[in-house]
Each structure stands twice: as C-alpha cells, then as structure tokens.
Amino acid sequence: MDTQNEEVIKLNSGGEKEEMNGGKEKSLEKKGNRLFELASPSFKEDSYYLSDLRESEKKALQEFKEKIETSINANRFLLDTSERGIAKEGKEVQGERPTNQNTNDSDQNGVGTEKISENGKSVAEVVQSHDNISIWGVPLLHRKNDERTDVILLKFLRARDFRINDAFSMLQNCVAWRKKFGADNLFEEDLAFDEHLDSVAFMHYYDKEGHPVCYNAYGIFCNKDLYQKIFGDDEKLKKFLRWRVQILEKGIKLLNFKPGGVNAMIQITDLKNMPKRELRAASNQILALFQDNYPEMVAKKVFINVPWYFSALYSMFSPFLTQRTKSKFVIAREGKVTETLYKFISPENVPIQYGGLSRPKDGELGPNKPAAQFTIKGGEKINLEIEGVESGATILWDLVVGGWEITYWAEFVPSTGGSYTTVIDKIRKLSSSDEPVCNSFKASEAGKVVLIIDNTLSRKKKVAAYRYMLKKNLV
C-alpha cells in the first residue's frame, strides 16, 4: 500500500476509568506540521456596556428613556397605538359622530367618548399600568433599575440607527403587536399542527460563543400536497406564522439580555429544494414580522446549500431587510455546509444531517460530549490511533466527515508480538447521505484502536470530527 500521503495521529487513552477525549484535550498528539483543529472565527457584536457607547449614543439612549417614561406616566404609550388602529377602522360609539370628528377632551383625559380597539375592547382596557409594561419580561421603565432595560432599548435604537422618534414608534408598535398577537402566551398553545414541521424550524444547541441556534429548512414544501396542507389558504398561513413565532419566542427565552451576556441567536437557513416562488408570500410576511418586532435578535444569519439562483431569490426579499441585517449574512454553497457550520458551531452540536455528530435526542442526559475537528486533504489518508487500550476495556467512538465520499474502516492492533491485527469495523465507502459512524469494541487483550479515513481518490479537502470514550474493566 502506498503510504506517501498517509498520516498517523496517535491518541493516548490514559486517564480516568471513563474519559472522553476531544475538543481541546492536551493528550492529542500529531505528526507532521498540520493543525488538528480549524481556527474558530470571531465576529464582533455591538457592545451593550454603557461605557462602550459613543457620547451621541449615550445621549440618544437617555432621551429615549425619558420619552418612554413620559408616555407611560401619561398613560399614552399603548393608547397612541390603539387610537391609530381605531382611526384606521373608523370605529366610534357615541351617537352618530363622523369618524373624522376631533375629540380633544377624550384625547387629553382618556374619558368621554368611548373608543373601541381592534379586538373589541375599550381604550381604557387597553391601557396598562406604567409599572407593568414590559417586553420579553423586561420592564421598559429605567427607574426599575433592571440592567436588561438598557439592552432592550439599545436594540430598538440600533434597529433605527439611533433615530429616537423612529425607535419609539417601533417599540410602541411592537408592544401593541405582542398584545394583540398574544405573543406572551404562545408557550401555552399547542401549535405543532403537522409532524413535518419538526424539521422545518427548530432550536438546536448553541454556537461556540453561546448563542442559541435556530435551524430553518423549507425544502419539504416542494411537495405540492404538503404545501397545500400548510399554506393552502389564509387561515392556514396565519396558523403557520403563529407556530413560527412560537419557535422564535422559544429561542429568545434562552437569551439573558445583560451587558456582556448572550443577547442574540444564530439563524441557519437551509435553501436546498426550497420552492422560491410558492413560498414568496410566507417568506415576505415572516421577514417583515421578524424585522419589525424582533430588532437585533440575530447575531449571524447563515444560508446553507445555496443554489445557483440565490441571487434572484436574494433580490426578492432584499428590499425588506435593513443594511444592518444584510451585513450579518454568511453564504455557504452546497459542498461547503459542514465546513461553514464548524466555523461557528462545535461538531458535537451540529445536527447529523449537516455533517455533525448531534442526533435528535442527544443532550437529554446533559451536554453533548466534546469532539475534535480536523481536516483531510485531497489525496490523503489518515490513521487515528487510540493507544493504551487495556485488556477488558470497551472503547466507543463517533466519527463523521463532511460530505463523506471516502473509504473508512477500523482495526484493533494488539500490543504483544505475534498477535494479529483484527478488523473491528468493516471497510466501506461512505457517501454524503450516510450518518456518522457510531461503534464500540471490547478488547480481549491490550493494544490500540486505529480508525482509517482514506481520501486518496478525491482532490477535495474535507472537514471531519471524532470523539471517543474509554470504559476500563473494573474487575
């Protein structure tokens, strides 16, 4: 066998009676001059520490607080948004007054003509106590001395480039929308009206910086029957949007809204097989709803399996996005998905369908065991040697290569001379549709386990990840 492009990486299995090696373990050894891990990229988010703000931003934040407090203390914060809705529908209930007649007395005192809001309640019922107005459980009044308040207010200011009046209107509209939509009560509703939705949008672990990760994949809607079942009429679309908002609210529940804390999430959108024309209406509504009511909640937006026509698709929804939002985009074409995700998310937390080691029910008993990631060059063969396996010990391992298209097998090599090497995981070719290798072996004698990854028939560099656990014999 030609060993010119073969690399051997030895792994020392010494340690506790049950140990996991991977991630940044010091026991990893390597030959040659290759690094075993990909560098972790960093992207700078805006700071929420007041000391890091420019003077103009500090001034805008203070004026924003004062404007909110003045409005709330005057019981005008929600009244203004209610009256805009009333004027739009032209509803009044005293005599036969025209809808455009001015009623300054009631505007100033909140009494007199009783106005009806969109949901049929009186304006008086819509007005909340100034002590209770909050958003995502965070009070809007700064005198509550809650450090989260500044974080929330800065999100609205940044979404409107620190234009105070625009940010104030956005905040008013958002609070009013949440009340009308019932966003705070979504957790109590069973909105998963179809089993296929589990794979359409879901929260799944965290990235390397602690951001919750939300995955979106609309490719299943290329099935026309399923599309009609979910989006067949306006009522179905409204139900879908309500379910999608519920998923987002679950992700926001994982944020702490504190300076220096985790204040945004990562969105992964899989464009594979996505029916662009059919989903245009739903996509536009989702984008508008999220951008208007969830400012600065996304740290990165990663598009994966991007098709050739993405430029046309992007031009379709680009007008609905701010420049600030578009600056957070990361694009990964098909074949670069695993490599891109590994830059932001540890492989043990990446779903198996995207080249990671995380299965749907992982983590039920605690965090996933860490994994090490590495690269395999085109035309290269790598032997991962796990040494120090004692007689009676059991070794378990997971292995995945992004995109696969390689040959793999595993061997056990005894320490004593005269013993034979045994194939413990049969040789086979693995394709892009294969799930991670998950196997185990109990040694009857001391030796080492060797995992062989053969990429000699490909010119493509590939990212990969592995982890192993050694359970020693206690007898």
SVG drawing of the C-alpha trace seen along z (x, -y; Angstrom):
<svg xmlns="http://www.w3.org/2000/svg" viewBox="-77 -69 84 84">
<polyline fill="none" stroke="black" stroke-width="0.4" points="0.0,0.0 1.3,-3.5 1.9,-5.3 3.4,-8.5 0.3,-10.6 -0.6,-8.7 -0.6,-10.5 -0.7,-8.9 -2.3,-10.7 -1.7,-9.0 -4.2,-9.4 -3.2,-8.5 -6.1,-6.9 -4.7,-7.3 -6.7,-9.0 -9.8,-8.3 -11.7,-5.0 -14.2,-6.7 -12.9,-9.5 -13.8,-11.5 -11.1,-12.8 -11.8,-15.6 -12.1,-19.3 -9.0,-20.9 -7.6,-17.8 -3.8,-18.1 -3.4,-14.3 -3.8,-14.7 -0.5,-14.1 0.2,-14.8 2.9,-14.0 3.8,-16.5 3.0,-20.2 -0.8,-20.1 -3.0,-21.6 -5.7,-19.2 -8.4,-21.9 -9.9,-24.5 -9.4,-28.1 -12.6,-29.4 -13.7,-32.6 -14.9,-35.6 -17.5,-38.2 -17.9,-41.4 -21.3,-42.2 -22.2,-45.6 -21.5,-46.1 -24.3,-46.7 -21.9,-48.2 -22.7,-51.9 -19.0,-52.6 -18.5,-51.4 -21.2,-53.7 -20.3,-56.8 -21.4,-60.1 -24.1,-60.6 -25.4,-57.1 -25.5,-57.6 -27.4,-60.9 -29.9,-59.1 -30.4,-56.3 -31.1,-58.8 -33.6,-60.8 -35.2,-57.5 -35.7,-56.5 -37.2,-59.9 -39.6,-59.8 -40.8,-56.3 -41.3,-57.3 -43.2,-60.5 -45.5,-58.5 -46.1,-55.7 -46.7,-58.0 -49.3,-59.9 -51.0,-56.6 -50.3,-57.3 -47.9,-54.6 -50.4,-52.0 -53.3,-54.5 -51.5,-56.1 -51.2,-52.8 -54.8,-51.9 -56.0,-55.2 -54.1,-54.7 -55.8,-51.4 -59.2,-53.0 -58.7,-55.8 -57.8,-53.2 -61.0,-51.3 -63.1,-54.4 -64.9,-52.9 -66.6,-55.1 -69.6,-54.5 -71.2,-57.7 -74.2,-58.9 -73.7,-59.2 -70.5,-61.3 -68.4,-61.2 -65.2,-59.2 -63.1,-62.2 -64.6,-64.5 -61.9,-65.8 -62.5,-64.9 -59.7,-66.7 -61.4,-66.2 -61.2,-62.5 -57.7,-62.6 -56.4,-64.6 -58.2,-63.0 -58.8,-59.4 -62.6,-59.8 -65.7,-60.9 -66.2,-59.2 -65.6,-55.5 -63.5,-54.2 -63.3,-50.6 -59.9,-49.0 -59.4,-46.4 -60.0,-43.5 -63.3,-44.9 -62.0,-46.2 -62.3,-49.8 -59.3,-52.0 -59.4,-52.1 -59.0,-48.3 -56.0,-48.5 -54.1,-51.0 -51.7,-49.2 -50.3,-50.4 -47.0,-52.1 -45.5,-49.8 -46.4,-46.7 -45.4,-47.5 -42.6,-45.1 -41.3,-43.2 -39.9,-39.7 -40.2,-40.0 -38.0,-43.2 -39.5,-46.4 -39.4,-49.4 -39.1,-52.0 -35.4,-52.6 -36.3,-53.5 -37.0,-49.8 -33.1,-49.5 -33.1,-46.4 -29.9,-46.2 -31.7,-44.4 -33.8,-47.5 -30.8,-49.3 -30.1,-46.2 -33.7,-46.1 -33.8,-49.8 -30.5,-49.8 -31.8,-47.0 -34.6,-49.3 -32.3,-52.3 -29.8,-50.4 -32.5,-49.0 -33.4,-52.6 -29.9,-54.0 -30.5,-55.8 -33.3,-57.9 -35.3,-58.4 -38.7,-59.0 -38.5,-56.1 -37.2,-53.8 -40.1,-54.9 -42.7,-54.2 -41.1,-50.8 -41.2,-50.0 -44.8,-51.1 -45.9,-49.1 -44.0,-46.1 -45.6,-46.1 -49.1,-46.6 -48.5,-43.8 -47.4,-41.4 -50.5,-42.2 -52.8,-41.7 -51.0,-38.6 -50.8,-37.1 -47.1,-36.5 -46.5,-36.2 -49.0,-33.3 -47.7,-31.3 -45.9,-28.8 -49.2,-27.6 -50.5,-26.8 -50.1,-23.5 -49.3,-24.9 -47.4,-22.0 -50.3,-21.1 -48.3,-18.8 -45.5,-16.3 -43.4,-17.6 -43.0,-21.0 -40.4,-19.5 -37.9,-19.6 -38.9,-23.0 -37.8,-25.2 -36.3,-24.1 -33.9,-25.3 -30.8,-23.1 -28.0,-23.8 -25.6,-26.7 -22.7,-28.1 -19.1,-28.4 -19.9,-31.8 -23.1,-30.6 -25.7,-31.9 -28.8,-29.7 -29.0,-28.3 -32.3,-28.1 -32.4,-26.0 -34.9,-26.6 -35.4,-24.3 -38.3,-24.7 -37.3,-22.2 -40.0,-19.8 -42.6,-22.2 -41.5,-21.3 -44.1,-18.5 -47.2,-20.1 -49.6,-18.2 -47.8,-19.2 -47.5,-22.8 -51.3,-22.9 -51.8,-21.3 -49.7,-24.0 -50.2,-27.1 -53.5,-26.3 -55.4,-29.4 -55.1,-32.5 -56.1,-30.8 -53.5,-28.1 -50.9,-30.7 -51.8,-32.6 -51.6,-29.3 -48.1,-28.7 -46.9,-32.2 -48.2,-31.8 -46.3,-28.5 -43.1,-30.1 -43.3,-33.0 -43.6,-30.4 -40.3,-28.8 -38.6,-32.2 -40.0,-33.1 -38.5,-29.8 -35.2,-30.9 -35.5,-34.4 -36.3,-32.7 -32.7,-31.4 -31.3,-35.0 -30.4,-36.9 -30.4,-40.5 -27.5,-41.5 -24.4,-43.6 -21.7,-41.1 -24.2,-38.3 -25.9,-36.3 -28.3,-38.8 -28.9,-37.3 -29.2,-34.0 -27.8,-32.4 -30.2,-31.6 -29.3,-28.8 -31.4,-28.7 -31.2,-25.7 -32.2,-26.6 -31.9,-23.1 -35.0,-22.4 -36.8,-25.4 -39.7,-26.3 -38.9,-30.0 -42.0,-31.1 -44.6,-29.3 -43.1,-30.5 -42.8,-34.1 -45.9,-35.3 -45.0,-33.4 -41.3,-34.4 -42.2,-38.1 -44.6,-38.0 -42.1,-36.2 -39.3,-38.7 -41.5,-41.7 -42.9,-40.4 -39.5,-39.5 -37.7,-42.7 -40.5,-44.9 -40.9,-43.2 -37.6,-41.4 -34.8,-44.0 -31.2,-42.9 -32.1,-39.4 -29.9,-37.7 -26.1,-37.8 -25.5,-35.8 -27.7,-34.6 -26.1,-31.7 -27.5,-30.5 -26.5,-26.9 -27.0,-24.8 -27.3,-28.0 -28.4,-27.2 -27.2,-29.0 -30.4,-31.1 -29.9,-32.5 -29.0,-36.0 -32.5,-36.2 -34.0,-35.0 -32.0,-37.4 -33.1,-40.3 -36.7,-39.3 -36.5,-39.7 -33.6,-42.2 -35.9,-45.3 -37.5,-44.0 -34.1,-44.0 -32.1,-46.8 -28.4,-47.2 -27.5,-46.3 -29.4,-43.0 -27.7,-42.1 -24.3,-42.8 -24.8,-39.7 -25.2,-37.2 -22.9,-34.3 -23.3,-32.3 -22.4,-28.6 -23.0,-26.8 -23.7,-23.1 -20.5,-21.2 -19.3,-23.8 -22.1,-23.4 -20.2,-21.4 -17.0,-23.4 -19.0,-26.6 -21.1,-25.4 -17.9,-24.1 -16.6,-27.7 -19.4,-28.8 -20.7,-25.6 -18.8,-22.8 -19.3,-19.5 -20.9,-17.7 -23.7,-20.3 -24.2,-20.3 -27.2,-18.1 -26.2,-14.9 -28.0,-16.0 -25.5,-18.8 -22.3,-16.8 -22.3,-17.0 -22.5,-14.4 -25.7,-15.6 -28.6,-13.3 -32.2,-14.4 -32.3,-13.0 -28.8,-13.9 -28.4,-16.0 -31.4,-14.6 -29.0,-13.5 -26.7,-16.5 -24.5,-18.4 -23.0,-16.5 -19.6,-15.1 -17.0,-17.3 -15.5,-16.3 -12.2,-17.2 -12.4,-18.6 -9.7,-18.2 -9.2,-18.5 -8.4,-15.8 -6.5,-17.0 -7.4,-15.7 -5.4,-12.6 -4.6,-12.0 -5.2,-9.0 -5.3,-9.5 -4.9,-6.9 -6.3,-7.9 -4.6,-5.7 -6.2,-5.4 -3.5,-3.9 -3.4,-2.4 -6.4,-0.2 -6.2,2.3 -7.5,5.9 -11.2,6.0 -11.7,2.3 -14.5,1.1 -14.0,-1.8 -16.8,-3.7 -16.3,-6.2 -18.1,-8.6 -16.7,-9.8 -18.0,-12.0 -16.5,-13.5 -18.3,-16.4 -19.7,-15.2 -18.0,-11.8 -17.2,-10.2 -14.3,-8.5 -13.4,-4.9 -13.4,-4.0 -12.6,-1.1 -11.3,-0.4 -8.7,2.1 -7.5,3.4 -3.7,3.8 -2.6,5.9 0.4,4.7 2.1,8.2 4.1,9.5 2.8,12.5 -0.9,11.4 -2.9,10.5 -4.5,7.2 -8.3,7.5 -10.8,5.5 -13.4,4.3 -15.4,2.1 -15.6,3.4 -14.2,1.4 -16.8,-0.5 -17.4,-3.6 -19.4,-6.3 -21.4,-8.9 -22.9,-12.3 -26.2,-10.6 -24.5,-8.5 -24.9,-9.3 -21.9,-9.5 -20.2,-6.2 -21.1,-5.2 -19.4,-1.9 -17.8,-0.2 -15.3,2.6 -14.4,4.6 -10.7,5.6 -9.7,9.1 -6.0,8.0 -4.1,4.8 -3.5,2.8 -4.7,-0.2 -7.7,-1.0 -7.0,-2.5 -9.6,-4.5 -8.7,-4.8 -10.0,-7.5 -9.0,-7.2 -9.5,-10.3 -6.9,-9.3 -9.4,-9.1 -10.6,-12.7 -8.9,-16.0 -11.2,-17.9 -10.2,-18.9 -12.8,-17.9 -13.6,-18.7 -14.1,-15.9 -14.8,-15.3 -14.4,-12.5 -14.7,-11.7 -14.2,-8.5 -14.9,-7.2 -12.9,-4.5 -14.5,-2.4 -11.9,-0.4 -12.5,3.0 -13.0,2.5 -12.5,6.2"/>
</svg>
